[in-house]
Amino acid sequence: MLYREPEYIDLPDELREKLVAFREDHADDPVGDVAQRVLFEDDVVRIWEMKLEPGEYSDLHHHAHDYYLVIFSGDLVAGIPPKGEGVEPFAVRIPPEGNTIQIPKGGTEWAFNAGEKVYHEVLIELKKS
């Protein structure tokens, strides 16, 4: 699996409206986990796994540390920051062979599978960052 810069797409109006409505509908969600389950943890890293079926979404989560995402499958995933974060919802096209990308600490968002394929990733949280 190669590293590629994320391919952000221009949001079609229908998808933009859906993501903005989601943000408003979930405005009172508490901050939860960055993914669904921990696969491994020690003093240096915490390794998470997340699978989202089309239309499913993660907990609202905060990236308290730097992360690497190892994306195995999916076709289109959206990030939906809460209102007031200064970032608008966005979507990234997933290459057919997957991708590995770095996520800097500091962001808060929901991950939303806006595609037609199962989104599957492993998140490597660098606890000392």
N, CA, C and O atoms as a MOPAC input file, in Angstrom:
PM7 MOZYME 1SCF
protein

 N      0.85500 1    -1.17200 1     0.00000 1
 C      0.00000 1     0.00000 1     0.00000 1
 C      0.89800 1     1.23200 1     0.00000 1
 O      1.78300 1     1.36200 1     0.84600 1
 N      0.67500 1     2.10200 1    -0.91900 1
 C      1.47100 1     3.30700 1    -1.04300 1
 C      0.81900 1     4.47700 1    -0.32800 1
 O     -0.38300 1     4.47800 1    -0.06200 1
 N      1.63300 1     5.46300 1    -0.02600 1
 C      1.11900 1     6.71400 1     0.51600 1
 C      0.73300 1     7.61700 1    -0.64800 1
 O      1.49900 1     7.77700 1    -1.59800 1
 N     -0.43700 1     8.19700 1    -0.57100 1
 C     -0.87000 1     9.21300 1    -1.53300 1
 C     -1.45500 1    10.37400 1    -0.75200 1
 O     -2.07400 1    10.18200 1     0.29500 1
 N     -1.25700 1    11.57400 1    -1.26500 1
 C     -1.94900 1    12.72500 1    -0.67600 1
 C     -3.44600 1    12.48000 1    -0.77300 1
 O     -3.92100 1    11.99700 1    -1.80000 1
 N     -4.19600 1    12.79900 1     0.27000 1
 C     -5.65000 1    12.61900 1     0.18700 1
 C     -6.23700 1    13.40300 1    -0.98500 1
 O     -5.83900 1    14.53800 1    -1.25000 1
 N     -7.18500 1    12.78300 1    -1.68100 1
 C     -7.85400 1    13.42000 1    -2.81300 1
 C     -9.19300 1    13.99300 1    -2.33800 1
 O    -10.21600 1    13.30800 1    -2.33500 1
 N     -9.15500 1    15.26500 1    -1.93800 1
 C    -10.37600 1    15.93900 1    -1.50600 1
 C    -11.23500 1    16.22000 1    -2.73000 1
 O    -10.72600 1    16.59700 1    -3.78600 1
 N    -12.53800 1    16.03500 1    -2.58000 1
 C    -13.43500 1    16.29100 1    -3.70900 1
 C    -14.23900 1    17.55400 1    -3.43900 1
 O    -14.44700 1    17.93600 1    -2.28700 1
 N    -14.68900 1    18.19600 1    -4.50900 1
 C    -15.66800 1    19.27000 1    -4.37600 1
 C    -16.98900 1    18.60600 1    -4.02500 1
 O    -17.47800 1    17.75300 1    -4.76600 1
 N    -17.56300 1    18.99500 1    -2.90100 1
 C    -18.79900 1    18.35500 1    -2.45900 1
 C    -19.95900 1    18.72100 1    -3.37000 1
 O    -20.24200 1    19.90200 1    -3.57200 1
 N    -20.63300 1    17.72000 1    -3.92000 1
 C    -21.87300 1    18.01200 1    -4.64100 1
 C    -22.87500 1    18.61500 1    -3.64900 1
 O    -22.83300 1    18.30200 1    -2.45900 1
 N    -23.76800 1    19.47100 1    -4.13200 1
 C    -24.72400 1    20.15200 1    -3.24900 1
 C    -25.48300 1    19.17300 1    -2.36700 1
 O    -25.65700 1    19.42400 1    -1.17400 1
 N    -25.93900 1    18.05800 1    -2.93700 1
 C    -26.72600 1    17.09300 1    -2.17400 1
 C    -25.93100 1    16.51500 1    -1.00500 1
 O    -26.46500 1    16.36900 1     0.09400 1
 N    -24.65000 1    16.18500 1    -1.23700 1
 C    -23.81800 1    15.64200 1    -0.17200 1
 C    -23.51800 1    16.72000 1     0.85800 1
 O    -23.56900 1    16.44600 1     2.05700 1
 N    -23.20800 1    17.93000 1     0.42800 1
 C    -22.94300 1    19.02800 1     1.36600 1
 C    -24.14300 1    19.22900 1     2.29000 1
 O    -23.98200 1    19.34700 1     3.50500 1
 N    -25.33700 1    19.26800 1     1.71700 1
 C    -26.55500 1    19.45100 1     2.52400 1
 C    -26.73000 1    18.30800 1     3.51000 1
 O    -27.13300 1    18.53200 1     4.65100 1
 N    -26.43500 1    17.08900 1     3.08400 1
 C    -26.55800 1    15.91700 1     3.96000 1
 C    -25.58300 1    16.01900 1     5.13400 1
 O    -25.95700 1    15.73300 1     6.27200 1
 N    -24.34200 1    16.42200 1     4.87000 1
 C    -23.33000 1    16.51700 1     5.92000 1
 C    -23.63400 1    17.65500 1     6.88200 1
 O    -23.44600 1    17.50800 1     8.09000 1
 N    -24.09900 1    18.78600 1     6.36700 1
 C    -24.46700 1    19.91400 1     7.23200 1
 C    -25.66600 1    19.53700 1     8.10200 1
 O    -25.69500 1    19.86900 1     9.28700 1
 N    -26.65400 1    18.84700 1     7.52800 1
 C    -27.81700 1    18.39800 1     8.30300 1
 C    -27.38400 1    17.40700 1     9.38400 1
 O    -27.88000 1    17.45600 1    10.51000 1
 N    -26.46400 1    16.51200 1     9.04400 1
 C    -25.93600 1    15.56700 1    10.03100 1
 C    -25.31300 1    16.33000 1    11.19700 1
 O    -25.58200 1    16.02200 1    12.35800 1
 N    -24.48900 1    17.31500 1    10.89100 1
 C    -23.81400 1    18.10400 1    11.92900 1
 C    -24.83100 1    18.76800 1    12.85000 1
 O    -24.65400 1    18.78400 1    14.06800 1
 N    -25.89000 1    19.31400 1    12.27200 1
 C    -26.92500 1    19.96200 1    13.08300 1
 C    -27.69400 1    18.93900 1    13.91300 1
 O    -27.97600 1    19.17900 1    15.08700 1
 N    -28.03500 1    17.79600 1    13.30900 1
 C    -28.78700 1    16.75800 1    14.02000 1
 C    -27.99700 1    16.14900 1    15.17400 1
 O    -28.58700 1    15.67500 1    16.14600 1
 N    -26.66700 1    16.15700 1    15.07600 1
 C    -25.81000 1    15.52100 1    16.07600 1
 C    -25.03800 1    16.52900 1    16.92700 1
 O    -24.05500 1    16.16700 1    17.57400 1
 N    -25.46600 1    17.76900 1    16.93100 1
 C    -24.74200 1    18.84100 1    17.62300 1
 C    -24.53200 1    18.56200 1    19.11000 1
 O    -23.56700 1    19.05500 1    19.69400 1
 N    -25.41100 1    17.78400 1    19.72800 1
 C    -25.29700 1    17.51000 1    21.15700 1
 C    -24.59800 1    16.18900 1    21.46500 1
 O    -24.56800 1    15.76500 1    22.62100 1
 N    -24.04000 1    15.53700 1    20.45600 1
 C    -23.32600 1    14.27600 1    20.69500 1
 C    -22.13200 1    14.52200 1    21.62300 1
 O    -21.42500 1    15.52100 1    21.48300 1
 N    -21.91500 1    13.61000 1    22.56300 1
 C    -20.70500 1    13.71900 1    23.38800 1
 C    -19.48300 1    13.26900 1    22.58600 1
 O    -19.61200 1    12.53900 1    21.60400 1
 N    -18.32200 1    13.70100 1    23.00400 1
 C    -17.07800 1    13.24500 1    22.38300 1
 C    -16.83800 1    11.81000 1    22.84200 1
 O    -16.88400 1    11.50900 1    24.03400 1
 N    -16.58400 1    10.93700 1    21.88000 1
 C    -16.35700 1     9.52700 1    22.18300 1
 C    -14.99500 1     9.07700 1    21.69800 1
 O    -14.04400 1     9.85700 1    21.63500 1
 N    -14.92200 1     7.81000 1    21.35900 1
 C    -13.66300 1     7.21200 1    20.91800 1
 C    -13.37500 1     7.53900 1    19.46100 1
 O    -14.28700 1     7.79400 1    18.67500 1
 N    -12.09500 1     7.52900 1    19.11600 1
 C    -11.65100 1     7.85600 1    17.77100 1
 C    -11.97500 1     6.73000 1    16.77600 1
 O    -12.01600 1     6.96100 1    15.56800 1
 N    -12.20000 1     5.53700 1    17.27900 1
 C    -12.57400 1     4.40000 1    16.42600 1
 C    -13.34800 1     3.40100 1    17.29000 1
 O    -13.69100 1     3.69000 1    18.43600 1
 N    -13.61600 1     2.22400 1    16.72000 1
 C    -14.52300 1     1.29900 1    17.38800 1
 C    -13.87400 1     0.37400 1    18.40700 1
 O    -14.48900 1     0.03300 1    19.41700 1
 N    -12.63400 1    -0.03200 1    18.14800 1
 C    -12.00900 1    -0.91400 1    19.13700 1
 C    -10.49700 1    -0.77800 1    19.10200 1
 O     -9.89400 1    -0.47800 1    18.07200 1
 N     -9.90900 1    -1.01000 1    20.26600 1
 C     -8.46100 1    -0.96300 1    20.40800 1
 C     -7.91200 1    -2.35400 1    20.11700 1
 O     -8.34300 1    -3.34000 1    20.71500 1
 N     -6.96000 1    -2.42500 1    19.19400 1
 C     -6.31600 1    -3.69100 1    18.84900 1
 C     -5.06600 1    -3.94400 1    19.68100 1
 O     -4.72500 1    -5.08800 1    19.98200 1
 N     -4.38000 1    -2.84600 1    20.05100 1
 C     -3.12400 1    -2.95500 1    20.80300 1
 C     -2.85600 1    -1.61800 1    21.47000 1
 O     -3.19800 1    -0.56100 1    20.94000 1
 N     -2.23600 1    -1.68400 1    22.64600 1
 C     -1.82800 1    -0.44400 1    23.31800 1
 C     -0.62600 1    -0.71400 1    24.20000 1
 O     -0.55600 1    -1.72800 1    24.89500 1
 N      0.32700 1     0.21900 1    24.15800 1
 C      1.43800 1     0.24700 1    25.10500 1
 C      1.70900 1     1.70600 1    25.44500 1
 O      0.84600 1     2.55400 1    25.21300 1
 N      2.87300 1     2.02200 1    25.98500 1
 C      3.16800 1     3.40200 1    26.37800 1
 C      3.40300 1     4.32900 1    25.20000 1
 O      3.36300 1     5.54900 1    25.36000 1
 N      3.64700 1     3.77300 1    24.01200 1
 C      4.02100 1     4.56200 1    22.84600 1
 C      2.86300 1     4.75000 1    21.86700 1
 O      2.65000 1     5.85000 1    21.35700 1
 N      2.12100 1     3.68500 1    21.60900 1
 C      1.05200 1     3.74000 1    20.60600 1
 C     -0.23600 1     3.11300 1    21.13900 1
 O     -0.23100 1     2.30500 1    22.06800 1
 N     -1.32400 1     3.51600 1    20.51500 1
 C     -2.61800 1     2.83900 1    20.66500 1
 C     -3.09300 1     2.58800 1    19.24400 1
 O     -3.17000 1     3.51800 1    18.44200 1
 N     -3.41000 1     1.34700 1    18.92900 1
 C     -3.82900 1     0.98400 1    17.57800 1
 C     -5.31000 1     0.63100 1    17.61200 1
 O     -5.73700 1    -0.26500 1    18.34000 1
 N     -6.07900 1     1.35300 1    16.80800 1
 C     -7.52800 1     1.22900 1    16.74600 1
 C     -7.94700 1     0.62300 1    15.40500 1
 O     -7.19000 1     0.65000 1    14.43500 1
 N     -9.15300 1     0.08300 1    15.36900 1
 C     -9.75900 1    -0.35900 1    14.12000 1
 C    -11.13600 1     0.28000 1    13.99700 1
 O    -11.85400 1     0.44300 1    14.98400 1
 N    -11.49400 1     0.64300 1    12.74700 1
 C    -12.82600 1     1.16500 1    12.47800 1
 C    -13.31800 1     0.61300 1    11.15300 1
 O    -12.60400 1     0.62400 1    10.15000 1
 N    -14.55400 1     0.12900 1    11.16900 1
 C    -15.25300 1    -0.29200 1     9.95500 1
 C    -16.58900 1     0.43400 1     9.94300 1
 O    -17.32400 1     0.42000 1    10.93000 1
 N    -16.89700 1     1.06700 1     8.81600 1
 C    -18.16900 1     1.76200 1     8.65000 1
 C    -18.84400 1     1.27100 1     7.38000 1
 O    -18.26600 1     1.34500 1     6.29500 1
 N    -20.04700 1     0.77900 1     7.51300 1
 C    -20.86300 1     0.43400 1     6.35500 1
 C    -21.29600 1     1.74100 1     5.67600 1
 O    -21.26900 1     2.79600 1     6.30900 1
 N    -21.68800 1     1.68700 1     4.42000 1
 C    -22.19000 1     2.90300 1     3.77300 1
 C    -23.29400 1     3.55100 1     4.62300 1
 O    -24.23900 1     2.88800 1     5.05200 1
 N    -23.15100 1     4.85200 1     4.85300 1
 C    -24.11500 1     5.60400 1     5.65300 1
 C    -23.83900 1     5.59100 1     7.14400 1
 O    -24.46300 1     6.35200 1     7.88400 1
 N    -22.92000 1     4.74600 1     7.61100 1
 C    -22.57900 1     4.71700 1     9.03200 1
 C    -21.56600 1     5.80300 1     9.36100 1
 O    -20.88900 1     6.33300 1     8.47900 1
 N    -21.47500 1     6.12400 1    10.65000 1
 C    -20.56200 1     7.17000 1    11.09700 1
 C    -19.93400 1     6.79000 1    12.42600 1
 O    -20.45600 1     5.95400 1    13.16400 1
 N    -18.81700 1     7.41100 1    12.71400 1
 C    -18.10000 1     7.18900 1    13.96900 1
 C    -18.69100 1     8.06000 1    15.06300 1
 O    -19.56700 1     8.89000 1    14.81800 1
 N    -18.19200 1     7.85200 1    16.27900 1
 C    -18.45100 1     8.80200 1    17.35300 1
 C    -17.84000 1    10.14200 1    16.96200 1
 O    -16.89100 1    10.19800 1    16.18000 1
 N    -18.38300 1    11.20300 1    17.50400 1
 C    -17.66300 1    12.47800 1    17.47600 1
 C    -16.37200 1    12.22100 1    18.25500 1
 O    -16.41700 1    11.70900 1    19.37400 1
 N    -15.24500 1    12.56600 1    17.68400 1
 C    -13.97300 1    12.27200 1    18.34700 1
 C    -12.97500 1    13.40200 1    18.14200 1
 O    -13.07200 1    14.18900 1    17.20000 1
 N    -12.01500 1    13.45200 1    19.05600 1
 C    -10.95900 1    14.46500 1    19.00400 1
 C     -9.62300 1    13.76000 1    18.82400 1
 O     -9.32800 1    12.77700 1    19.50400 1
 N     -8.83000 1    14.26800 1    17.91000 1
 C     -7.48800 1    13.71700 1    17.68200 1
 C     -6.51700 1    14.40300 1    18.64900 1
 O     -5.93200 1    15.43900 1    18.33400 1
 N     -6.36200 1    13.80300 1    19.82500 1
 C     -5.51000 1    14.38200 1    20.86800 1
 C     -4.02500 1    14.17400 1    20.59300 1
 O     -3.18000 1    14.84000 1    21.19000 1
 N     -3.70900 1    13.25400 1    19.69200 1
 C     -2.32400 1    12.94900 1    19.32900 1
 C     -2.22600 1    12.88800 1    17.81100 1
 O     -3.24000 1    12.91900 1    17.11500 1
 N     -1.01000 1    12.80100 1    17.30600 1
 C     -0.81700 1    12.56000 1    15.87900 1
 C     -1.19500 1    11.10600 1    15.57600 1
 O     -1.04300 1    10.22300 1    16.41900 1
 N     -1.69200 1    10.87700 1    14.35300 1
 C     -2.15900 1     9.56000 1    13.94100 1
 C     -1.65600 1     9.24400 1    12.54700 1
 O     -1.36900 1    10.13400 1    11.74700 1
 N     -1.55800 1     7.95000 1    12.28000 1
 C     -1.45000 1     7.45000 1    10.91700 1
 C     -2.69500 1     6.61500 1    10.67600 1
 O     -3.07100 1     5.79500 1    11.51400 1
 N     -3.33200 1     6.82000 1     9.53500 1
 C     -4.47400 1     6.01800 1     9.12900 1
 C     -4.00400 1     5.06600 1     8.04000 1
 O     -3.41900 1     5.49200 1     7.04400 1
 N     -4.25800 1     3.79800 1     8.22900 1
 C     -3.98500 1     2.79000 1     7.22000 1
 C     -5.36400 1     2.35800 1     6.72100 1
 O     -6.08800 1     1.63300 1     7.40200 1
 N     -5.71000 1     2.81800 1     5.52100 1
 C     -7.04900 1     2.60500 1     4.97200 1
 C     -7.00100 1     1.41500 1     4.02200 1
 O     -6.27800 1     1.42800 1     3.02500 1
 N     -7.78200 1     0.38700 1     4.34600 1
 C     -7.78900 1    -0.84300 1     3.57000 1
 C     -8.85300 1    -0.85000 1     2.48800 1
 O     -8.64300 1    -1.39900 1     1.40700 1
 N     -9.99600 1    -0.24000 1     2.77800 1
 C    -11.08500 1    -0.27100 1     1.80300 1
 C    -12.00700 1     0.91300 1     2.00400 1
 O    -11.97300 1     1.58500 1     3.03500 1
 N    -12.82700 1     1.15100 1     1.00100 1
 C    -13.76700 1     2.25900 1     0.99500 1
 C    -13.67200 1     2.96500 1    -0.34000 1
 O    -12.79500 1     2.65800 1    -1.14800 1
 N    -14.55500 1     3.89700 1    -0.57500 1
 C    -14.46800 1     4.68000 1    -1.80200 1
 C    -14.62800 1     6.17300 1    -1.54600 1
 O    -14.04300 1     6.98400 1    -2.26400 1
 N    -15.41400 1     6.55400 1    -0.52900 1
 C    -15.60400 1     7.96900 1    -0.23200 1
 C    -15.92400 1     8.12000 1     1.24600 1
 O    -16.93100 1     7.60200 1     1.72800 1
 N    -15.06700 1     8.82700 1     1.95700 1
 C    -15.29300 1     9.06000 1     3.38400 1
 C    -15.31000 1    10.56100 1     3.63000 1
 O    -14.52800 1    11.31400 1     3.05000 1
 N    -16.22200 1    10.97700 1     4.50400 1
 C    -16.36200 1    12.39600 1     4.82300 1
 C    -15.92700 1    12.63900 1     6.25600 1
 O    -16.04100 1    11.77100 1     7.12000 1
 N    -15.42600 1    13.84100 1     6.48300 1
 C    -15.14900 1    14.32600 1     7.83100 1
 C    -16.11700 1    15.46000 1     8.10800 1
 O    -16.27900 1    16.36600 1     7.29000 1
 N    -16.76000 1    15.40600 1     9.26900 1
 C    -17.75100 1    16.41900 1     9.61500 1
 C    -17.33800 1    17.06300 1    10.93600 1
 O    -17.64000 1    16.52000 1    11.99900 1
 N    -16.66300 1    18.19400 1    10.89400 1
 C    -16.30700 1    18.89400 1    12.12700 1
 C    -17.54600 1    19.55300 1    12.74000 1
 O    -18.44800 1    19.96500 1    12.01100 1
 N    -17.59800 1    19.65500 1    14.06500 1
 C    -18.71200 1    20.36700 1    14.68400 1
 C    -18.74200 1    21.82500 1    14.24000 1
 O    -17.71300 1    22.39600 1    13.87900 1
 N    -19.91100 1    22.40800 1    14.27000 1
 C    -20.04800 1    23.82200 1    13.92700 1
 C    -19.18300 1    24.63600 1    14.88800 1
 O    -19.12800 1    24.34600 1    16.08300 1
 N    -18.52100 1    25.63700 1    14.36600 1
 C    -17.66500 1    26.48000 1    15.18800 1
 C    -16.20900 1    26.04400 1    15.22700 1
 O    -15.38100 1    26.72900 1    15.82600 1
 N    -15.88000 1    24.92100 1    14.60100 1
 C    -14.49100 1    24.44100 1    14.56200 1
 C    -13.65000 1    25.22800 1    13.55600 1
 O    -12.42100 1    25.17200 1    13.59000 1
 N    -14.31700 1    25.96200 1    12.66000 1
 C    -13.58800 1    26.70800 1    11.64800 1
 C    -13.25700 1    25.89900 1    10.41400 1
 O    -12.53800 1    26.37300 1     9.53400 1
 N    -13.77500 1    24.67500 1    10.33900 1
 C    -13.55000 1    23.79800 1     9.19600 1
 C    -14.90700 1    23.29400 1     8.73400 1
 O    -15.73300 1    22.88000 1     9.54800 1
 N    -15.13100 1    23.33000 1     7.44500 1
 C    -16.39200 1    22.84200 1     6.88400 1
 C    -16.29200 1    21.34200 1     6.60100 1
 O    -15.18700 1    20.81500 1     6.47300 1
 N    -17.42400 1    20.64900 1     6.50100 1
 C    -17.38000 1    19.23900 1     6.12500 1
 C    -16.61600 1    19.04100 1     4.81200 1
 O    -16.63500 1    19.89600 1     3.92700 1
 N    -15.95600 1    17.90700 1     4.71400 1
 C    -15.14500 1    17.59200 1     3.53600 1
 C    -15.28000 1    16.11500 1     3.22800 1
 O    -15.73600 1    15.33900 1     4.06700 1
 N    -14.88600 1    15.72900 1     2.03500 1
 C    -14.89500 1    14.31900 1     1.65400 1
 C    -13.61900 1    13.99600 1     0.89200 1
 O    -13.07100 1    14.82700 1     0.16800 1
 N    -13.17000 1    12.77700 1     1.07800 1
 C    -11.93400 1    12.29200 1     0.47400 1
 C    -12.22800 1    11.00300 1    -0.27900 1
 O    -12.86000 1    10.08900 1     0.25100 1
 N    -11.76100 1    10.94400 1    -1.51900 1
 C    -11.89200 1     9.73000 1    -2.32600 1
 C    -10.78200 1     8.75100 1    -1.90500 1
 O     -9.62200 1     9.13700 1    -1.76200 1
 N    -11.15500 1     7.50100 1    -1.71500 1
 C    -10.20400 1     6.46100 1    -1.31500 1
 C     -9.73300 1     5.72500 1    -2.56500 1
 O    -10.56300 1     5.23500 1    -3.33100 1
 N     -8.41600 1     5.63400 1    -2.79300 1
 C     -7.93000 1     4.87300 1    -3.93900 1
 C     -8.32100 1     3.39200 1    -3.80500 1
 O     -8.43400 1     2.89000 1    -2.68700 1
 N     -8.52700 1     2.69700 1    -4.91300 1
 C     -8.92800 1     1.27800 1    -4.86000 1
 C     -7.96600 1     0.40500 1    -4.05000 1
 O     -8.38800 1    -0.56400 1    -3.42000 1
 N     -6.68400 1     0.74500 1    -4.06600 1
 C     -5.70300 1    -0.05800 1    -3.33500 1
 C     -5.54400 1     0.38900 1    -1.88300 1
 O     -4.70400 1    -0.15700 1    -1.16700 1
 N     -6.33300 1     1.37100 1    -1.42900 1
 C     -6.22300 1     1.88800 1    -0.07400 1
 C     -5.21700 1     3.02600 1    -0.00800 1
 O     -4.75600 1     3.52800 1    -1.03300 1
 N     -4.88800 1     3.42000 1     1.19800 1
 C     -3.97000 1     4.53900 1     1.37300 1
 C     -3.47400 1     4.56300 1     2.81100 1
 O     -4.07200 1     3.95500 1     3.69900 1
 N     -2.39400 1     5.25900 1     3.02400 1
 C     -1.87300 1     5.54800 1     4.35900 1
 C     -1.66000 1     7.04800 1     4.42100 1
 O     -0.97200 1     7.62400 1     3.57800 1
 N     -2.25800 1     7.67900 1     5.43000 1
 C     -2.12200 1     9.13100 1     5.54800 1
 C     -1.84800 1     9.51000 1     6.99200 1
 O     -2.17200 1     8.76600 1     7.91800 1
 N     -1.25100 1    10.66500 1     7.17000 1
 C     -0.96200 1    11.19700 1     8.49500 1
 C     -2.03700 1    12.21800 1     8.85900 1
 O     -2.43500 1    13.03800 1     8.03100 1
 N     -2.49800 1    12.15700 1    10.09800 1
 C     -3.48500 1    13.09600 1    10.62100 1
 C     -2.83900 1    13.81000 1    11.80800 1
 O     -2.51400 1    13.16600 1    12.80500 1
 N     -2.64900 1    15.12200 1    11.72200 1
 C     -2.06200 1    15.82700 1    12.87000 1
 C     -3.07100 1    15.96300 1    14.00700 1
 O     -4.28300 1    15.98900 1    13.79500 1
 N     -2.53100 1    16.04800 1    15.20900 1
 C     -3.40200 1    16.20500 1    16.36900 1
 C     -4.16000 1    17.53300 1    16.29300 1
 O     -3.73700 1    18.48200 1    15.63300 1
 N     -5.28000 1    17.56100 1    16.98600 1
 C     -6.01000 1    18.80800 1    17.12200 1
 C     -7.40700 1    18.82900 1    16.55000 1
 O     -8.22900 1    19.62600 1    17.00200 1
 N     -7.71800 1    17.99100 1    15.57500 1
 C     -9.02800 1    18.04500 1    14.93700 1
 C    -10.10500 1    17.30500 1    15.71600 1
 O     -9.82700 1    16.34500 1    16.43400 1
 N    -11.33000 1    17.76800 1    15.56100 1
 C    -12.50200 1    17.11100 1    16.14200 1
 C    -13.49700 1    16.90500 1    15.00900 1
 O    -13.75600 1    17.82200 1    14.23000 1
 N    -14.06000 1    15.69000 1    14.91700 1
 C    -14.94600 1    15.38900 1    13.77900 1
 C    -15.67800 1    14.07600 1    13.98200 1
 O    -15.35000 1    13.28400 1    14.86500 1
 N    -16.66100 1    13.87200 1    13.15300 1
 C    -17.25200 1    12.56300 1    12.93100 1
 C    -16.68800 1    12.07600 1    11.60000 1
 O    -16.50000 1    12.87800 1    10.68500 1
 N    -16.41600 1    10.77800 1    11.47300 1
 C    -16.12400 1    10.17100 1    10.17100 1
 C    -17.44300 1     9.59600 1     9.67100 1
 O    -18.17300 1     8.95500 1    10.42700 1
 N    -17.74500 1     9.82400 1     8.40400 1
 C    -19.01700 1     9.40100 1     7.81800 1
 C    -18.72000 1     8.69100 1     6.50500 1
 O    -18.07800 1     9.25600 1     5.62000 1
 N    -19.18200 1     7.45900 1     6.38100 1
 C    -18.96700 1     6.72100 1     5.13400 1
 C    -19.99500 1     7.21200 1     4.11400 1
 O    -21.15700 1     6.80600 1     4.13400 1
 N    -19.54400 1     8.08500 1     3.23400 1
 C    -20.40600 1     8.67800 1     2.20400 1
 C    -20.36700 1     7.88400 1     0.90600 1
 O    -20.94700 1     8.29600 1    -0.09900 1
 N    -19.68700 1     6.75300 1     0.92900 1
 C    -19.53400 1     5.95600 1    -0.27700 1
 C    -20.48400 1     4.78200 1    -0.35000 1
 O    -21.47700 1     4.70200 1     0.37400 1
 N    -20.14200 1     3.86600 1    -1.25500 1
 C    -20.95500 1     2.67100 1    -1.49900 1
 C    -20.26300 1     1.39400 1    -1.02900 1
 O    -20.85700 1     0.31700 1    -1.07700 1
 N    -19.01200 1     1.50500 1    -0.57600 1
 C    -18.24600 1     0.34500 1    -0.11200 1
 C    -17.99100 1     0.47300 1     1.38500 1
 O    -18.04700 1     1.56800 1     1.94700 1
 N    -17.71300 1    -0.65500 1     2.01800 1
 C    -17.34800 1    -0.64500 1     3.43400 1
 C    -16.03600 1     0.11400 1     3.58400 1
 O    -15.07600 1    -0.12700 1     2.85000 1
 N    -16.00900 1     1.02400 1     4.53600 1
 C    -14.78800 1     1.76600 1     4.86900 1
 C    -14.11700 1     1.03200 1     6.01800 1
 O    -14.74200 1     0.79400 1     7.05100 1
 N    -12.84600 1     0.67000 1     5.84900 1
 C    -12.10600 1    -0.06600 1     6.87300 1
 C    -10.73400 1     0.55500 1     7.02100 1
 O     -9.99000 1     0.70500 1     6.05200 1
 N    -10.41400 1     0.91500 1     8.26200 1
 C     -9.10500 1     1.51100 1     8.52600 1
 C     -8.57800 1     1.04900 1     9.87000 1
 O     -9.33000 1     0.61300 1    10.74200 1
 N     -7.27200 1     1.15600 1    10.01300 1
 C     -6.58500 1     1.00100 1    11.28300 1
 C     -5.93600 1     2.34800 1    11.56800 1
 O     -5.26900 1     2.91800 1    10.70500 1
 N     -6.13400 1     2.85300 1    12.78300 1
 C     -5.57300 1     4.13900 1    13.19800 1
 C     -4.44300 1     3.86200 1    14.17500 1
 O     -4.62900 1     3.13700 1    15.15300 1
 N     -3.28800 1     4.42700 1    13.91900 1
 C     -2.15300 1     4.28300 1    14.81100 1
 C     -1.94600 1     5.61800 1    15.52000 1
 O     -1.50600 1     6.59900 1    14.92100 1
 N     -2.27000 1     5.62900 1    16.79400 1
 C     -2.21400 1     6.84900 1    17.61100 1
 C     -0.86200 1     6.92100 1    18.29000 1
 O     -0.50000 1     6.03100 1    19.05900 1
 N     -0.11400 1     7.97900 1    18.00800 1
 C      1.21500 1     8.16600 1    18.59600 1
 C      1.04800 1     8.90200 1    19.91900 1
 O      0.91900 1    10.12600 1    19.93800 1
 N      1.04900 1     8.17400 1    21.00500 1
 C      0.68700 1     8.72600 1    22.30500 1
 C      1.69800 1     9.73000 1    22.84600 1
 O      1.35600 1    10.50300 1    23.74100 1
 N      2.88400 1     9.74700 1    22.35700 1
 C      3.91800 1    10.65500 1    22.85700 1
 C      4.04800 1    11.92100 1    22.02400 1
 O      4.98800 1    12.69200 1    22.21600 1
 N      3.11200 1    12.14900 1    21.09300 1
 C      3.22100 1    13.32900 1    20.21400 1
 C      2.61800 1    14.54700 1    20.87700 1
 O      2.61600 1    15.63100 1    20.29300 1

